[in-house]
Amino acid sequence: MFRLLAFYRERPLDRQFVLSAGETKVLGRSSVADFCTDWDSLISRRHVRLEGTPTGLRIVCLDEASNPVFFDGREIRTAELSSGQSFVIGNTRFELRDVVLTDSPEDVRGELRAIDRNRLKKVRYSDADRRIEILASLPDVIRESGVERDLNVGLCTLLLSGISGADAVAVVRIDDAGNVDVLHQECRDDTAGTIRPSSRMIRSALDRQKTILHEWNDPAAGRTGHYTQDARFNWAFCTPFFTDIHRGRAFYVAGAGMSMGVPAETEQRLHPDIKFTEFIAEFAGSLQRQRVLERRQAGLRQFFSPPVLEAIGDDLDTSLLEPRECDVAVLFCDLRGFSRRAEETDDLLGLLDRVSLALEVMTRQILKFGGVTGDFQGDAALGFWGWPIESEEAPLNACRAALAIRQEFARANTDPRHPLYDFDTSIGVAWGRAVAGKIGTRDQVKVTVFGPVVNLASRLESMTRLLHVPVLIDERLDHLVRTRMDPDEGRVRRLVRLQPYGMDRPLLVSELVPPESELPMLTSEHLTEFERGVDAFLAGDWEAAWSFLHRMPPDDRAQDFLAMHITHHHRRPPDDWDGVIRGLSKGS
């Protein structure tokens, strides 16, 4: 009997399918399939036929399957799997494992003895040269083990070579249901079949984080079919992976041929082998921990900047990520003209590659300036600052990221060969109260931010098209940039006071402008003249406003919106003019 375990994007799922020899089942996304895989949209309703065999599983890809099946790195129509092997469909890997029959806790006869690690330190190897030679191959085992199964194979082979008295070695664990899971086993006799490790012994070793030794003298015990005391062996020990982050894996080593006498003498004879196994287990546990941490860090690295990752720490204290209310600066960045390009192009995959590169520019700058990447919406990215670590620099860093994104796209538009050539961005940045953290349901959680400030940043981004500027900020950020940001980093100019449709209060909108060294055509004098024009516009002196606005460089389009509004009203403000332009829709 075998189990088929499912891993979606290499994350284990709480789904497992059991298949016996002679059984035939269908695996697919349909609810009427024998094995339903409704989590992966790339799996067809009926995708493969599974046929149980005495040694494993035969898979047959059905004609109605729309996506390929991969086995051993190649596309197949049919394949034979043995325990430990796997096949892949879409984003899901299916791994075959033995259903191992083990003893119940009361079935182990005799004493289970815990090994004192301090005593092992005094043990000397009689064959130290040979063991050192075997250990010298450990780096090769690690280098050639890209996945966990390959590592288990290499470690079992190494242990079997290093422990001359052992007849079988296995990597085992206790699964969530409390059952023994043999991840891999190696026997000197290839015809020996599957070993039956003791669940009591393994559980004791994992709970106590010590090597547990068991020996027995009765060869008939194994014939009953109920006991760990297999007739092929007369001793076994279990050593946990001491620094394993999950504290759930162990080596199980068993052998025969040793004359069982006084238990203390047997234990003493096995001490060198146990010491050798504990050394490998310590190393394997550390390696497993490092790989898990690297995977987690790699997953977090796309969302968090290095200072945040450092605060979370190697042990990944995710309590820091719990949602809470705080002041945050939110940046919303979108690509202009994407929908039109998507409708016009015949190369959607090529366009997708370009959009992915554009999103990479956005996220790189968000992370560079200490922000969190909160969400992606098609061709748009959301970043925020001020959580999980509060900082007075958070709102200024959001502005720095916005300017850096603008600069990268501006530089790309100077080179027709650049993949981002003719791509423009629009950016809105706002600062206010929000709830930030892990937000979602029990089934799906993402790190993001929620609150009116998010809507404001999105609204500012959409208004960049109306006001003909790349980056818009709110009034709080306007004041902060003026008082705290060096003009060599960035500048600001007020544009207009608006009350868009759906908003309760007027909004003073400003443009975040690059330093004069990056945008020399727009000098500080120009910005001063423009703001005089805005002040005159707000005060109702539209003739003066018209004069100031038309002193801008020809390529500066920020004047267009106010100039058109003044022209539309024949250069005379309405009688009830209070300095606010009202009624603009979100997409205006």
Phi and psi in degrees as a GROMACS rama.xvg file:
@    title "Ramachandran Plot"
@    xaxis  label "Phi"
@    yaxis  label "Psi"
@TYPE xy
-130.841  154.888  PHE-2
-111.19  142.193  ARG-3
-110.654  113.677  LEU-4
-98.0526  145.399  LEU-5
-110.624  135.022  ALA-6
-127.132  111.781  PHE-7
-95.3438  118.69  TYR-8
51.3867  39.5624  ARG-9
66.4937  15.9899  GLU-10
-103.639  124.065  ARG-11
-63.4969  137.509  PRO-12
-102.876  160.18  LEU-13
-86.0139  35.1557  ASP-14
-115.402  132.441  ARG-15
-146.983  143.104  GLN-16
-117.645  135.222  PHE-17
-107.834  135.069  VAL-18
-138.954  131.265  LEU-19
-101.541  162.913  SER-20
-59.8834  133.81  ALA-21
92.8328  -15.4391  GLY-22
-81.974  148.914  GLU-23
-128.729  128.389  THR-24
-132.903  158.524  LYS-25
-111.401  132.936  VAL-26
-108.759  131.473  LEU-27
-175.511  177.689  GLY-28
-82.5767  -14.0049  ARG-29
-68.3862  144.985  SER-30
-69.1225  -17.8448  SER-31
-93.3879  -1.5308  VAL-32
-68.0253  151.879  ALA-33
-62.221  -41.122  ASP-34
-117.729  102.62  PHE-35
-85.2385  128.897  CYS-36
-120.704  60.8595  THR-37
-74.8424  -0.998862  ASP-38
-85.1178  -15.3213  TRP-39
-121.911  111.714  ASP-40
-70.1826  -13.4036  SER-41
-84.726  -6.07414  LEU-42
-92.6592  130.425  ILE-43
-71.0879  167.054  SER-44
-58.8146  -40.1215  ARG-45
-131.574  110.164  ARG-46
-111.01  -50.7399  HIS-47
-135.898  152.053  VAL-48
-100.21  131.788  ARG-49
-108.466  125.139  LEU-50
-120.618  115.439  GLU-51
-71.4005  136.111  GLY-52
-124.594  165.602  THR-53
-60.1319  -26.667  PRO-54
-107.778  -0.271808  THR-55
163.229  -119.955  GLY-56
-149.741  139.168  LEU-57
-111.166  127.892  ARG-58
-111.922  139.782  ILE-59
-129.422  120.592  VAL-60
-74.2538  126.517  CYS-61
-78.3735  153.156  LEU-62
-62.3467  -29.6272  ASP-63
-81.0846  -4.17636  GLU-64
-70.0886  130.808  ALA-65
-93.4387  -17.2368  SER-66
-120.011  151.568  ASN-67
-71.8836  162.082  PRO-68
-110.986  132.767  VAL-69
-114.401  133.999  PHE-70
-136.877  127.74  PHE-71
56.7135  36.404  ASP-72
81.7658  6.30525  GLY-73
-135.017  153.96  ARG-74
-75.0073  134.376  GLU-75
-133.375  161.196  ILE-76
-103.851  -29.734  ARG-77
-149.849  150.98  THR-78
-160.561  155.353  ALA-79
-106.773  126.225  GLU-80
-112.594  141.476  LEU-81
-112.235  173.495  SER-82
-58.1218  132.216  SER-83
97.8092  -15.2719  GLY-84
-89.1806  163.945  GLN-85
-146.361  161.218  SER-86
-131.669  160.995  PHE-87
-128.09  134.206  VAL-88
-130.458  124.532  ILE-89
60.1013  -122.984  GLY-90
-100.893  13.0201  ASN-91
-118.603  132.63  THR-92
-107.401  132.478  ARG-93
-110.993  123.033  PHE-94
-115.094  134.201  GLU-95
-92.8446  133.503  LEU-96
-139.007  151.61  ARG-97
-65.5087  144.945  ASP-98
-90.4532  108.422  VAL-99
-94.4014  126.732  VAL-100
-83.8128  127.722  LEU-101
-127.525  172.371  THR-102
-73.9363  159.085  ASP-103
-85.4638  163.626  SER-104
-53.8851  -32.2323  PRO-105
-87.3604  -1.07874  GLU-106
-86.1385  -11.0889  ASP-107
-83.07  115.642  VAL-108
-84.8066  142.183  ARG-109
92.0016  -177.901  GLY-110
-90.0892  137.688  GLU-111
-96.6095  122.482  LEU-112
-112.517  130.024  ARG-113
-84.4059  138.495  ALA-114
-91.5589  131.196  ILE-115
-78.7087  116.335  ASP-116
-68.2044  -29.6037  ARG-117
-65.2665  -35.9314  ASN-118
-67.401  -33.5998  ARG-119
-66.1685  -27.3708  LEU-120
-62.494  -25.9122  LYS-121
-88.4751  -7.12481  LYS-122
-73.9901  135.567  VAL-123
-111.234  141.801  ARG-124
-81.8818  134.395  TYR-125
-82.4456  -17.8651  SER-126
-124.512  48.8217  ASP-127
-60.264  -39.8899  ALA-128
-60.4299  -44.5515  ASP-129
-64.9046  -41.128  ARG-130
-68.1826  -38.2168  ARG-131
-63.5127  -39.2415  ILE-132
-62.414  -39.4763  GLU-133
-68.1116  -41.727  ILE-134
-64.0696  -26.4431  LEU-135
-63.4269  -21.0278  ALA-136
-84.7721  -5.5649  SER-137
-60.2157  -42.6849  LEU-138
-58.2045  -36.4483  PRO-139
-66.8464  -39.1837  ASP-140
-59.9023  -44.0298  VAL-141
-67.8174  -44.6938  ILE-142
-63.9793  -34.3148  ARG-143
-91.6678  1.425  GLU-144
-103.666  87.4867  SER-145
-72.7474  -29.5044  GLY-146
-124.24  167.081  VAL-147
-61.7927  -38.343  GLU-148
-61.6762  -42.755  ARG-149
-62.4307  -38.3112  ASP-150
-64.4061  -42.6949  LEU-151
-61.9755  -41.674  ASN-152
-60.4613  -48.7827  VAL-153
-62.8732  -41.4077  GLY-154
-68.1785  -40.0907  LEU-155
-64.5268  -43.1875  CYS-156
-62.5422  -41.9009  THR-157
-63.9014  -44.0471  LEU-158
-65.5775  -40.6714  LEU-159
-64.11  -33.3221  LEU-160
-72.394  -33.3419  SER-161
-85.8185  -18.14  GLY-162
-116.051  94.9957  ILE-163
-64.8177  -27.1516  SER-164
-85.0976  -6.10515  GLY-165
-83.4335  140.629  ALA-166
-107.206  -15.2039  ASP-167
-153.929  141.476  ALA-168
-135.649  138.997  VAL-169
-141.727  151.278  ALA-170
-99.1534  123.666  VAL-171
-129.591  165.618  VAL-172
-154.555  165.799  ARG-173
-102.453  120.947  ILE-174
-79.8404  -179.433  ASP-175
-62.6115  -24.8208  ASP-176
-87.2197  -0.643456  ALA-177
88.2657  9.1799  GLY-178
-95.8324  152.981  ASN-179
-75.1559  131.388  VAL-180
-117.784  113.066  ASP-181
-85.1459  106.009  VAL-182
-74.4028  -34.52  LEU-183
-165.635  149.263  HIS-184
-139.762  151.55  GLN-185
-133.379  133.069  GLU-186
-123.495  146.812  CYS-187
-65.7547  -36.7362  ARG-188
-94.7086  110.534  ASP-189
-63.0238  -17.4051  ASP-190
-96.169  7.9835  THR-191
-69.907  -22.8102  ALA-192
81.8736  -166.278  GLY-193
-82.2696  132.758  THR-194
-78.1892  159.587  ILE-195
-121.289  86.8471  ARG-196
-71.7957  158.216  PRO-197
-85.3879  120.569  SER-198
-66.2381  -35.4503  SER-199
-63.8792  -43.1744  ARG-200
-66.4075  -43.8978  MET-201
-66.4144  -44.2697  ILE-202
-62.8756  -39.383  ARG-203
-64.4367  -42.7406  SER-204
-63.9148  -42.0396  ALA-205
-71.6808  -40.0387  LEU-206
-66.2781  -40.7389  ASP-207
-92.3635  -9.85159  ARG-208
51.7835  47.734  GLN-209
-141.044  155.765  LYS-210
-70.9117  132.603  THR-211
-113.571  128.89  ILE-212
-110.798  141.008  LEU-213
-139.219  139.634  HIS-214
-137.676  156.778  GLU-215
-149.797  155.723  TRP-216
-112.599  -13.5931  ASN-217
-92.441  99.8246  ASP-218
-66.6855  -19.5433  PRO-219
-76.0659  -15.2351  ALA-220
-61.0286  -36.7497  ALA-221
-70.3758  -17.0255  GLY-222
-78.1031  -15.1884  ARG-223
-74.3173  -21.0558  THR-224
82.1408  6.67561  GLY-225
-114.73  -7.90631  HIS-226
-122.367  156.181  TYR-227
-69.7636  -25.6848  THR-228
-66.7554  75.8236  GLN-229
-64.0919  138.658  ASP-230
-63.4499  -19.9696  ALA-231
-75.1202  -22.0495  ARG-232
-125.412  159.943  PHE-233
-132.76  9.24788  ASN-234
-155.108  157.01  TRP-235
-159.231  149.217  ALA-236
-139.182  154.123  PHE-237
-124.77  125.167  CYS-238
-119.689  120.054  THR-239
-73.5672  155.366  PRO-240
-76.2185  97.8768  PHE-241
-58.9667  -37.674  PHE-242
-105.574  18.4391  THR-243
-62.1415  130.218  ASP-244
-62.9164  -27.3668  ILE-245
-92.4315  -10.7732  HIS-246
49.3813  39.8521  ARG-247
-129.173  2.45577  GLY-248
-118.371  155.236  ARG-249
-156.862  159.28  ALA-250
-92.3393  138.559  PHE-251
-119.265  117.456  TYR-252
-119.797  130.745  VAL-253
-136.932  152.277  ALA-254
-159.331  176.138  GLY-255
-140.266  179.746  ALA-256
88.8896  -10.1755  GLY-257
-87.3332  129.184  MET-258
-70.7275  113.234  SER-259
-80.1423  122.104  MET-260
-128.074  -121.187  GLY-261
-69.6767  129.268  VAL-262
-52.7263  -39.7943  PRO-263
-63.3223  -35.5701  ALA-264
-69.1825  -40.2871  GLU-265
-62.1363  -45.3405  THR-266
-60.3629  -41.767  GLU-267
-64.9625  -37.1739  GLN-268
-67.5062  -29.1853  ARG-269
-87.2751  -10.4691  LEU-270
-53.4509  -46.2985  HIS-271
-60.1454  -38.611  PRO-272
-68.4061  -38.5684  ASP-273
-67.4159  -40.9221  ILE-274
-61.9632  -43.0895  LYS-275
-62.119  -42.7924  PHE-276
-66.1365  -40.5557  THR-277
-64.5443  -35.4102  GLU-278
-62.8809  -46.4554  PHE-279
-64.5493  -39.5965  ILE-280
-65.3068  -39.7503  ALA-281
-61.3578  -44.6836  GLU-282
-66.4316  -44.9172  PHE-283
-64.0579  -38.9438  ALA-284
-65.3164  -41.4755  GLY-285
-64.0986  -42.263  SER-286
-63.4423  -43.1849  LEU-287
-62.6599  -42.0669  GLN-288
-62.6551  -44.3115  ARG-289
-61.8219  -41.851  GLN-290
-66.8461  -40.9223  ARG-291
-63.3916  -45.302  VAL-292
-63.6142  -39.7651  LEU-293
-63.7319  -41.155  GLU-294
-64.5698  -42.7971  ARG-295
-65.9334  -43.1213  ARG-296
-63.5176  -40.0472  GLN-297
-63.3207  -38.2145  ALA-298
-67.1062  -37.744  GLY-299
-77.9293  -26.2358  LEU-300
-61.8315  -27.1285  ARG-301
-76.5219  -10.701  GLN-302
-111.573  -32.2521  PHE-303
-119.268  148.433  PHE-304
-79.778  163.046  SER-305
-53.617  -40.5311  PRO-306
-61.3476  -36.5398  PRO-307
-69.206  -43.3443  VAL-308
-60.9494  -37.7639  LEU-309
-65.6753  -36.9414  GLU-310
-68.641  -37.0091  ALA-311
-66.278  -38.276  ILE-312
84.9891  168.489  GLY-313
-64.2108  -29.8526  ASP-314
-82.9142  2.54488  ASP-315
53.3945  66.1183  LEU-316
-74.7724  86.6342  ASP-317
-77.0518  -0.76693  THR-318
-61.8439  -25.2186  SER-319
-63.8154  -21.5654  LEU-320
-93.5004  1.83918  LEU-321
-63.0327  143.726  GLU-322
-65.7859  140.848  PRO-323
-155.623  160.441  ARG-324
-84.988  134.918  GLU-325
-162.101  169.193  CYS-326
-81.2694  125.873  ASP-327
-133.536  150.923  VAL-328
-103.216  127.477  ALA-329
-113.862  131.976  VAL-330
-115.307  126.814  LEU-331
-119.055  121.908  PHE-332
-124.954  131.113  CYS-333
-132.01  155.316  ASP-334
-90.1025  133.269  LEU-335
-83.7402  137.39  ARG-336
77.3502  12.612  GLY-337
-64.8362  -44.786  PHE-338
-59.4926  -40.9303  SER-339
-64.8408  -42.699  ARG-340
-62.0149  -40.9557  ARG-341
-62.797  -36.5609  ALA-342
-73.4047  -28.9806  GLU-343
-92.3296  -23.7403  GLU-344
-82.0786  151.751  THR-345
-101.523  -2.98584  ASP-346
-120.497  78.5906  ASP-347
-66.4505  -35.619  LEU-348
-65.7407  -39.3872  LEU-349
-63.7392  -40.4089  GLY-350
-64.8666  -39.399  LEU-351
-61.5547  -40.2373  LEU-352
-61.3461  -40.8449  ASP-353
-67.9953  -41.6075  ARG-354
-64.4729  -39.9861  VAL-355
-61.2338  -39.6666  SER-356
-65.5563  -38.4678  LEU-357
-64.2723  -43.0876  ALA-358
-64.7155  -33.0245  LEU-359
-64.7047  -39.2804  GLU-360
-60.411  -46.7409  VAL-361
-60.3208  -51.2924  MET-362
-67.9628  -34.5971  THR-363
-61.2387  -42.5583  ARG-364
-73.5768  -34.916  GLN-365
-59.7963  -48.0601  ILE-366
-69.9821  -36.9545  LEU-367
-58.4461  -36.383  LYS-368
-100.138  25.3362  PHE-369
81.5228  16.0046  GLY-370
-90.6789  178.184  GLY-371
-116.214  131.157  VAL-372
-82.5025  112.068  THR-373
-92.5488  -29.4142  GLY-374
-170.378  157.733  ASP-375
-125.42  135.848  PHE-376
-130.733  86.6361  GLN-377
67.1066  -106.526  GLY-378
-103.466  20.5602  ASP-379
-123.334  152.23  ALA-380
-129.166  145.481  ALA-381
-116.781  129.102  LEU-382
-128.664  154.424  GLY-383
-148.411  156.406  PHE-384
-130.073  153.071  TRP-385
105.566  -2.22904  GLY-386
-147.555  143.414  TRP-387
-80.4028  -5.92518  PRO-388
-110.279  121.766  ILE-389
-73.5589  143.129  GLU-390
-156.69  138.366  SER-391
-66.481  -21.4045  GLU-392
-85.0299  -6.12921  GLU-393
-54.6818  -52.4173  ALA-394
-65.4134  -35.4812  PRO-395
-68.7193  -36.3815  LEU-396
-66.234  -33.5776  ASN-397
-62.1308  -41.6016  ALA-398
-66.6223  -39.2573  CYS-399
-63.0791  -40.7415  ARG-400
-63.8831  -41.5742  ALA-401
-60.6258  -44.2887  ALA-402
-65.9523  -37.1527  LEU-403
-67.3243  -39.162  ALA-404
-63.6211  -45.673  ILE-405
-58.1207  -43.208  ARG-406
-64.4189  -41.7694  GLN-407
-63.2192  -42.3992  GLU-408
-70.496  -35.5471  PHE-409
-63.9611  -40.4653  ALA-410
-65.9268  -39.9033  ARG-411
-62.3166  -32.6961  ALA-412
-77.4527  -0.567954  ASN-413
-93.0028  -7.51435  THR-414
-124.772  107.129  ASP-415
-60.5707  -18.0924  PRO-416
-86.2164  -10.6955  ARG-417
-71.6168  137.148  HIS-418
-61.8284  -19.4699  PRO-419
-100.423  12.2669  LEU-420
-61.4448  138.239  TYR-421
69.681  11.934  ASP-422
-93.6791  132.948  PHE-423
-120.599  152.569  ASP-424
-118.564  157.394  THR-425
-128.695  133.923  SER-426
-131.64  133.544  ILE-427
-121.06  135.279  GLY-428
-130.078  130.844  VAL-429
-137.066  158.508  ALA-430
-131.945  127.004  TRP-431
-178.981  -170.396  GLY-432
-81.3394  144.832  ARG-433
-161.422  168.648  ALA-434
-103.437  123.853  VAL-435
-126.6  148.675  ALA-436
143.792  -161.006  GLY-437
-75.66  110.933  LYS-438
-124.562  135.708  ILE-439
157.09  -154.35  GLY-440
-107.623  -179.629  THR-441
-65.8602  -29.268  ARG-442
-85.9504  -29.31  ASP-443
-144.298  123.317  GLN-444
-125.863  138.658  VAL-445
-137.832  156.826  LYS-446
-88.8445  119.194  VAL-447
-155.873  -170.11  THR-448
-134.441  146.06  VAL-449
-139.2  131.905  PHE-450
151.609  174.223  GLY-451
-58.8941  -30.41  PRO-452
-64.3105  -29.3372  VAL-453
-67.4633  -44.1044  VAL-454
-63.8278  -36.2638  ASN-455
-65.8178  -43.5316  LEU-456
-61.3781  -41.0866  ALA-457
-65.2835  -40.7259  SER-458
-64.9048  -41.1845  ARG-459
-62.5839  -41.8776  LEU-460
-59.9328  -43.4869  GLU-461
-67.7214  -26.2463  SER-462
-80.7284  -9.71338  MET-463
-61.7295  -32.4549  THR-464
-68.3619  -39.9011  ARG-465
-66.2867  -39.4692  LEU-466
-95.3997  -1.33824  LEU-467
61.2423  41.4603  HIS-468
-134.818  156.911  VAL-469
-80.0212  -34.1741  PRO-470
-132.999  125.423  VAL-471
-117.091  143.34  LEU-472
-130.949  163.813  ILE-473
-88.4122  -179.192  ASP-474
-67.4477  -37.2399  GLU-475
-62.9379  -42.1863  ARG-476
-70.4439  -34.203  LEU-477
-54.4536  -49.3986  ASP-478
-64.2718  -40.3597  HIS-479
-66.7737  -43.3406  LEU-480
-63.2391  -41.6881  VAL-481
-63.3045  -37.1717  ARG-482
-95.1911  -22.1136  THR-483
-125.815  -17.7259  ARG-484
-94.2129  135.024  MET-485
-67.6952  133.491  ASP-486
-57.1464  -21.0482  PRO-487
-74.3565  -11.2544  ASP-488
-98.3023  -41.5097  GLU-489
-175.431  157.276  GLY-490
-129.818  175.643  ARG-491
-144.997  149.979  VAL-492
-144.135  135.908  ARG-493
-68.5912  144.14  ARG-494
-113.6  -50.3824  LEU-495
-171.293  158.723  VAL-496
-107.994  122.089  ARG-497
-125.331  155.83  LEU-498
-130.926  86.8697  GLN-499
-62.3043  159.646  PRO-500
-59.1667  132.906  TYR-501
93.4438  -7.12464  GLY-502
-104.621  140.441  MET-503
-79.5415  -30.2291  ASP-504
-125.472  152.678  ARG-505
-63.4463  155.055  PRO-506
-129.987  122.146  LEU-507
-84.8896  118.354  LEU-508
-105.876  134.877  VAL-509
-127.763  156.131  SER-510
-100.042  136.027  GLU-511
-89.617  120.391  LEU-512
-113.431  138.381  VAL-513
-62.3435  162.529  PRO-514
-64.0893  159.535  PRO-515
-61.8372  -27.2096  GLU-516
-65.0238  -27.2848  SER-517
-95.2079  -25.7369  GLU-518
-131.7  69.7372  LEU-519
-66.6724  -21.4196  PRO-520
-67.6931  -19.649  MET-521
-112.827  96.3318  LEU-522
-82.6938  171.381  THR-523
-64.2858  -33.2973  SER-524
-63.9481  -38.8068  GLU-525
-60.3315  -45.1204  HIS-526
-62.4785  -40.141  LEU-527
-63.0258  -45.5685  THR-528
-61.8191  -40.9374  GLU-529
-62.1782  -45.746  PHE-530
-67.5681  -29.6304  GLU-531
-63.322  -38.7151  ARG-532
-64.6498  -39.6394  GLY-533
-65.2119  -43.8578  VAL-534
-60.2155  -41.6018  ASP-535
-65.4502  -38.7011  ALA-536
-62.5259  -46.6743  PHE-537
-64.3493  -33.4876  LEU-538
-80.2353  -8.56593  ALA-539
93.1142  4.04926  GLY-540
-91.281  77.8428  ASP-541
-76.2573  -22.805  TRP-542
-65.4053  -45.8359  GLU-543
-65.7246  -39.8824  ALA-544
-59.5926  -44.1922  ALA-545
-58.8681  -41.7393  TRP-546
-65.2983  -46.4362  SER-547
-65.2235  -43.7597  PHE-548
-62.9526  -33.7715  LEU-549
-83.775  9.92382  HIS-550
-92.8475  1.93358  ARG-551
-77.2882  157.258  MET-552
-59.9609  150.298  PRO-553
-58.7492  -33.5483  PRO-554
-79.8487  -7.05282  ASP-555
-87.7268  111.399  ASP-556
-94.2254  2.88848  ARG-557
-62.9107  -24.4291  ALA-558
-74.8775  -18.457  GLN-559
-60.4351  -42.8964  ASP-560
-64.246  -50.0455  PHE-561
-66.6533  -39.3667  LEU-562
-61.4013  -41.5601  ALA-563
-67.4047  -39.101  MET-564
-64.3896  -42.3969  HIS-565
-63.0708  -44.2295  ILE-566
-62.4867  -42.4569  THR-567
-59.191  -32.0943  HIS-568
-100.568  18.472  HIS-569
55.7168  38.2197  HIS-570
61.6844  22.4873  ARG-571
-128.129  124.196  ARG-572
-68.5245  152.295  PRO-573
-59.7254  158.923  PRO-574
-62.325  -32.3996  ASP-575
-97.281  24.1585  ASP-576
-61.9115  126.869  TRP-577
-124.074  15.6283  ASP-578
88.6184  3.15411  GLY-579
-116.17  129.849  VAL-580
-92.2948  123.935  ILE-581
-116.475  162.262  ARG-582
88.1107  6.56793  GLY-583
-74.2267  134.991  LEU-584
-77.6976  168.185  SER-585
-62.0369  -35.1203  LYS-586
-95.3112  5.99311  GLY-587
